[in-house]
Amino acid sequence: MNKPNIALYKTQAKIMKALAHPTRLFIINELANKEKCVCELTNLIGADISTVSKHLSILKNAGIVDTNKKGTSIFYHLKMKCVLNFFVCINEILKNNIKEQITLVK
């Protein structure tokens, strides 16, 4: 593997790590519907604001979400809606795995 490939794979891994948490997946799913402020997400998740802010920071640093300031509130939205295609792919993998497991049981 050459150095440019290694750098690309490391960057891709950073994005994958940002997606590798159930709460962050939930946040992405919620932001797919409409932008939300931290307070809305905190209520939906049931965690404290610092925890939700940390998750949002990880998603923002990975380039998945971005912010809009409205008055004194900061609203988060999906910057890269293509991440939703990733969810479609993951669900296809899950369906395929279930089918394979059912075949093994028969």
Buried (B, 14 or more C-beta within 10 A) or exposed (E): EEEEEEEEEEEEEEBEEBBEEEBBBBBBEBBEEEBBBBEBBBEEBEBEEEEBBBBBEBBBEBBBBBBEEEEEEBBBBBBBEEBEEBBEEEEEEEEEEEEEEEEEEE
